[in-house]
Amino acid sequence: TDDAWIIRSTGGTPTATATGDGSLGLGATDGANVALKAILAVIKPLLLAHAAHHVDVIGVGVPGAMGAPQAARQLAQRLTDSAPAAAVSVTSDAITSHAGALAGEPGVVLAAGTGAVAIAVGADRRFRRVDGVGPWLGDEGSGAWLGRRGLQAVARAGDGRGPATSLANAMTQQFGSISQLATRLGSDPNPARVLASFAPAVADAARAGDAEAQRLLDACAAALAESVLAAARALDSAEPVATVIVGGLTNMGPVLLDPLHAALARGGVQLRLQPARGTALDGARRLAISDDGIHAPWIIRAPCSSISASGS
């Protein structure tokens, strides 16, 4: 994923995991090098800790891998040059989330955190990605989307264009003034993350009865449901589509999930909502050690010093 990595060792050694700073994505300037530095900062201590064991494979899920396949190939090659692993697999973090949440089986996974994307993969490898195009063009219903709209509600209330909202107090406590926040957003290397940090305040205000905050949560739920339904329709399944919702926004609980489930029920598509069967790390492991599953076309592999890609 963009902030966690996995190493699988042979000889029955348990999987080792660690967390650390991720990259802004392979589509960013010098994305492959930025991602490589982030990954090595996390895995080198693990490699040292397991020096007595042979490292079989390293599996990585990283933002932007599908949109920048050449950068993904560069990352895979550089990892093989930098880490003593027999093979490396690189794919999108959305793909590892899908493979983990559904244990490699077909269906739809909505990942809603700072960004938002719905991934559908069918038994026939039919594929559809819905949204996940970043905070400026999409990621509708994401944490950044919700936080931005909450802050916009504060700005509109402050100059008389919108209704009063308790979000104004939350914004002041978290960021200071609107002008201070605008300055920060203009200089921060990841403004989407800054915006997303305000999403919990919107949920808190809605729970406390703020009408504007609840309106924003309902709109957030509708946007997420639209992505899930579009992804499910693309599979053209005669059976209910296995559907999992993961990501940080799920921690908001009923204030978001209740309207989300209601919007999904109204969508006219048969879904089978179920809990995640694993994490993105489980997905990275699964994809690293198996090359013939439904996700194979979106995995780039680097055995030893040569690159072989199943697809872009």
Helices and strands as residue ranges (DSSP letters): E 4-9, E 16-19, H 31-49, E 55-62, H 69-82, E 85-92, H 93-101, E 107-112, E 116-121, E 127-131, H 143-158, H 167-175, H 178-187, H 191-196, H 199-207, H 211-235, E 241-246, G 248-252, H 254-265, E 271-273, H 280-289, G 296-298, E 300-303, E 308-309
